[in-house]
Amino acid sequence: MSDGRVAIVTGGGRGIGRGIALALAERGWHIVVNFRSNRQAADETAALIQSNGASAFVVQADIGNLADHKSMVDAVLQQYGRIDLLVNNAGMGPRQRLDILDMTTESYDEVMDVNLKGPLFLTQRVANKMIELLQSGAVDAPKVINIGSISAYTSSVSRGEYCVSKAGMAMVTTLFGDRLAEYGINVYEIRPGIIRTDMTSGVTAKYDKLIADGLTPIQRWGEPDDIGKAVVAIAEGYLPFSTGEVINVDGGFHMHRL
């Protein structure tokens, strides 16, 4: 059990999740690195966290499988005795990009389970634990951060299930922001733009050209550390009078321009 602040980062082994985990670790947070299948990546992230002098606890759980939630949360509480921050970062795109006219129910269900249903019910479970911890005095001002996407409002007809899942995440943020405010638990959504990760590696040339042609006012790729810095700002309490809030970290993509 630790007196330090504890953050659960789902999908924390690589990409944006690793960027978030490392940014928090640099501020002394203890990090729960959740992974679904890539244990090696999770262990690498844990080693990087520990090299910063912070504690890392690696936990396997499939966020899309609700049966895994209890065992993960119980393991965290047994290890640290507290949860100060939940970062719902784990996500996936469709295994095969298909036109919306050909999208399969199997792909839809899988993506929605991981990207929306899983985070919703994990937040429900963790929020109830946070309320108990607040009432016992074990934590102060815990928070939830959802990692959304510009796909919440940007049509990609070859991955409609992903867009729908991220649009749903926006309402999850609103609902929990509303419900948990009375307990002093603030809820936020960080909405990344084009970030250099494994998920975008297959479309690098496409986005290189779009960025060079002015797709975003800030003409560069986003990096996982850009998301990590935004998470740190929230986690460290720099937005105390905001909840249910969407914070765009997208190089200005969200602005409508002529």
C-alpha positions as CSV (number, residue, x, y, z in Angstrom):
1,M,0.0,0.0,0.0
2,S,1.3,3.4,-0.9
3,D,0.6,7.0,0.2
4,G,1.3,8.3,-3.3
5,R,-1.3,9.1,-5.9
6,V,-2.3,6.2,-8.1
7,A,-3.4,6.3,-11.7
8,I,-4.9,3.5,-13.8
9,V,-4.0,3.9,-17.4
10,T,-5.9,1.4,-19.6
11,G,-4.0,0.3,-22.7
12,G,-1.0,1.8,-21.0
13,G,1.6,-0.4,-22.7
14,R,2.2,1.6,-25.9
15,G,1.2,4.6,-28.0
16,I,-0.8,7.3,-26.3
17,G,-1.2,5.1,-23.2
18,R,2.6,4.9,-22.7
19,G,2.9,8.7,-23.3
20,I,0.3,9.3,-20.6
21,A,1.9,6.8,-18.2
22,L,5.4,8.3,-18.5
23,A,4.1,11.9,-18.2
24,L,2.4,11.0,-14.9
25,A,5.3,9.0,-13.6
26,E,7.6,12.1,-14.1
27,R,5.3,13.8,-11.6
28,G,5.6,11.0,-9.1
29,W,2.4,9.2,-9.7
30,H,2.2,5.4,-9.2
31,I,1.0,3.9,-12.5
32,V,-1.2,0.9,-13.1
33,V,-0.2,-0.2,-16.6
34,N,-3.2,-2.2,-18.0
35,F,-2.8,-4.3,-21.1
36,R,-4.9,-6.7,-23.0
37,S,-2.4,-9.0,-24.9
38,N,1.0,-7.3,-25.3
39,R,2.7,-8.1,-22.1
40,Q,6.1,-7.2,-23.5
41,A,5.1,-3.7,-24.3
42,A,3.5,-3.3,-20.9
43,D,6.6,-4.5,-19.1
44,E,8.7,-2.0,-21.2
45,T,6.5,0.8,-20.1
46,A,6.8,-0.3,-16.5
47,A,10.6,-0.4,-16.8
48,L,10.5,3.2,-18.1
49,I,8.3,4.3,-15.3
50,Q,10.6,2.7,-12.7
51,S,13.6,4.4,-14.3
52,N,11.9,7.7,-13.4
53,G,11.7,6.5,-9.8
54,A,8.0,5.9,-9.8
55,S,6.1,2.7,-9.1
56,A,4.5,0.6,-11.8
57,F,2.0,-2.2,-11.5
58,V,1.3,-4.2,-14.6
59,V,-2.2,-5.7,-14.8
60,Q,-3.7,-7.8,-17.6
61,A,-7.4,-7.1,-18.3
62,D,-9.5,-6.9,-21.5
63,I,-11.4,-3.7,-21.0
64,G,-14.0,-5.0,-23.5
65,N,-14.7,-8.0,-21.3
66,L,-16.7,-6.7,-18.3
67,A,-15.8,-9.8,-16.3
68,D,-12.1,-8.6,-16.2
69,H,-13.0,-5.3,-14.5
70,K,-13.5,-6.5,-11.0
71,S,-10.3,-8.5,-10.8
72,M,-8.3,-5.5,-12.1
73,V,-9.8,-3.0,-9.7
74,D,-9.4,-5.4,-6.8
75,A,-5.8,-6.0,-7.7
76,V,-5.1,-2.3,-7.8
77,L,-6.7,-1.7,-4.4
78,Q,-4.8,-4.6,-2.9
79,Q,-1.5,-3.3,-4.3
80,Y,-2.0,0.4,-3.5
81,G,-5.1,0.9,-1.3
82,R,-6.4,3.8,-3.4
83,I,-7.3,5.0,-6.9
84,D,-6.9,8.7,-7.6
85,L,-7.2,8.8,-11.4
86,L,-8.8,6.6,-14.1
87,V,-7.6,7.2,-17.6
88,N,-9.8,5.4,-20.1
89,N,-7.3,5.1,-22.9
90,A,-7.6,1.6,-24.2
91,G,-9.2,1.5,-27.7
92,M,-9.1,-0.2,-31.1
93,G,-10.0,0.5,-34.7
94,P,-11.8,-2.1,-36.8
95,R,-9.6,-5.1,-37.7
96,Q,-10.6,-4.5,-41.3
97,R,-11.7,-1.2,-42.7
98,L,-14.9,-1.6,-44.6
99,D,-17.3,0.8,-46.1
100,I,-20.2,1.7,-43.9
101,L,-22.4,-0.1,-46.4
102,D,-20.5,-3.3,-45.7
103,M,-19.6,-3.0,-42.0
104,T,-20.3,-6.2,-40.1
105,T,-22.1,-6.6,-36.8
106,E,-19.2,-8.6,-35.5
107,S,-16.8,-5.7,-36.1
108,Y,-19.2,-3.2,-34.6
109,D,-19.7,-5.2,-31.5
110,E,-16.0,-5.8,-30.9
111,V,-15.1,-2.1,-31.4
112,M,-18.0,-0.9,-29.3
113,D,-17.2,-3.3,-26.4
114,V,-13.6,-2.1,-26.2
115,N,-14.1,1.6,-27.0
116,L,-17.4,2.4,-25.3
117,K,-19.2,-0.3,-23.3
118,G,-16.0,-1.3,-21.5
119,P,-14.9,2.2,-20.5
120,L,-18.5,3.1,-19.4
121,F,-18.8,0.2,-17.0
122,L,-15.2,0.4,-15.8
123,T,-15.9,4.0,-15.0
124,Q,-19.0,3.0,-13.1
125,R,-17.1,0.5,-11.1
126,V,-14.1,2.8,-10.4
127,A,-16.3,5.8,-9.6
128,N,-18.2,3.8,-6.9
129,K,-14.8,2.8,-5.4
130,M,-13.7,6.4,-5.6
131,I,-16.8,7.5,-3.6
132,E,-16.0,5.0,-0.9
133,L,-12.4,6.1,-0.8
134,L,-13.4,9.8,-0.5
135,Q,-15.8,9.0,2.3
136,S,-13.1,7.1,4.2
137,G,-10.6,9.9,3.6
138,A,-8.2,7.7,1.6
139,V,-8.2,10.1,-1.4
140,D,-8.8,13.7,-2.2
141,A,-10.4,15.0,-5.5
142,P,-10.1,11.9,-7.7
143,K,-10.7,12.3,-11.4
144,V,-11.6,10.4,-14.5
145,I,-10.1,11.2,-17.9
146,N,-11.5,9.7,-21.1
147,I,-9.4,9.6,-24.2
148,G,-11.7,10.4,-27.1
149,S,-10.9,11.3,-30.7
150,I,-11.6,13.8,-33.4
151,S,-13.5,10.9,-34.9
152,A,-16.3,11.8,-32.5
153,Y,-17.5,14.4,-35.1
154,T,-15.4,13.6,-38.2
155,S,-16.8,11.1,-40.7
156,S,-14.5,8.2,-41.7
157,V,-16.9,6.0,-43.8
158,S,-14.4,3.1,-43.8
159,R,-14.4,2.8,-40.0
160,G,-17.8,3.9,-38.9
161,E,-17.9,1.7,-35.8
162,Y,-14.9,3.6,-34.5
163,C,-16.5,7.0,-35.1
164,V,-19.7,5.9,-33.4
165,S,-17.8,4.6,-30.4
166,K,-16.0,7.9,-30.0
167,A,-19.1,9.9,-30.4
168,G,-20.6,7.8,-27.6
169,M,-17.5,8.5,-25.4
170,A,-18.4,12.2,-25.5
171,M,-21.8,11.5,-23.8
172,V,-20.1,9.1,-21.3
173,T,-18.0,12.1,-20.3
174,T,-21.0,14.3,-19.9
175,L,-23.1,11.8,-18.0
176,F,-20.4,11.0,-15.4
177,G,-19.3,14.6,-15.2
178,D,-22.9,15.4,-14.2
179,R,-23.4,12.5,-11.9
180,L,-20.1,12.6,-10.0
181,A,-19.8,16.4,-9.5
182,E,-21.6,16.2,-6.1
183,Y,-18.8,14.0,-4.9
184,G,-16.0,16.3,-6.1
185,I,-15.0,13.8,-8.8
186,N,-14.4,15.8,-12.0
187,V,-14.6,14.1,-15.4
188,Y,-12.8,15.2,-18.6
189,E,-12.4,14.1,-22.2
190,I,-9.1,14.7,-24.1
191,R,-9.8,14.5,-27.8
192,P,-6.6,13.7,-29.7
193,G,-6.1,14.5,-33.3
194,I,-3.6,12.9,-35.6
195,I,-1.1,11.2,-33.2
196,R,1.9,9.2,-34.2
197,T,1.2,5.7,-32.8
198,D,0.9,2.1,-34.0
199,M,-2.7,2.8,-34.9
200,T,-1.8,5.5,-37.4
201,S,1.4,3.9,-38.7
202,G,-0.3,2.4,-41.7
203,V,-1.5,5.8,-43.0
204,T,1.6,7.8,-42.4
205,A,2.0,8.9,-46.0
206,K,-1.7,10.0,-46.2
207,Y,-1.4,12.2,-43.1
208,D,2.0,13.5,-44.0
209,K,0.5,15.0,-47.1
210,L,-2.7,16.2,-45.4
211,I,-0.7,18.0,-42.7
212,A,1.7,19.5,-45.2
213,D,-1.3,20.7,-47.2
214,G,-2.7,22.5,-44.2
215,L,-5.2,20.1,-42.6
216,T,-4.2,21.5,-39.2
217,P,-3.1,25.0,-38.3
218,I,-0.2,23.5,-36.3
219,Q,1.5,21.7,-39.1
220,R,3.0,18.6,-37.5
221,W,2.0,15.2,-36.2
222,G,0.9,15.0,-32.6
223,E,3.0,12.8,-30.3
224,P,1.9,10.7,-27.4
225,D,3.6,13.1,-25.1
226,D,1.3,15.9,-26.2
227,I,-1.6,13.9,-24.8
228,G,0.5,13.0,-21.7
229,K,1.0,16.7,-20.9
230,A,-2.7,17.4,-21.1
231,V,-3.4,14.5,-18.8
232,V,-0.9,15.8,-16.3
233,A,-2.5,19.3,-16.3
234,I,-5.8,17.7,-15.3
235,A,-4.3,15.2,-12.9
236,E,-2.4,17.9,-11.1
237,G,-5.5,19.9,-10.5
238,Y,-5.1,22.8,-12.9
239,L,-8.7,22.7,-14.1
240,P,-10.6,22.4,-10.8
241,F,-13.7,24.4,-12.0
242,S,-14.3,22.3,-15.1
243,T,-16.1,19.0,-15.5
244,G,-17.7,17.2,-18.4
245,E,-15.2,19.2,-20.5
246,V,-13.7,18.3,-23.8
247,I,-10.1,19.4,-24.4
248,N,-8.9,19.2,-28.0
249,V,-5.3,18.2,-28.4
250,D,-5.4,18.2,-32.2
251,G,-3.2,20.9,-33.7
252,G,-6.3,23.0,-34.2
253,F,-8.1,20.4,-36.4
254,H,-11.4,21.2,-34.7
255,M,-11.6,24.7,-36.0
256,H,-13.8,25.4,-39.0
257,R,-11.7,27.4,-41.5
258,L,-12.2,29.0,-44.9
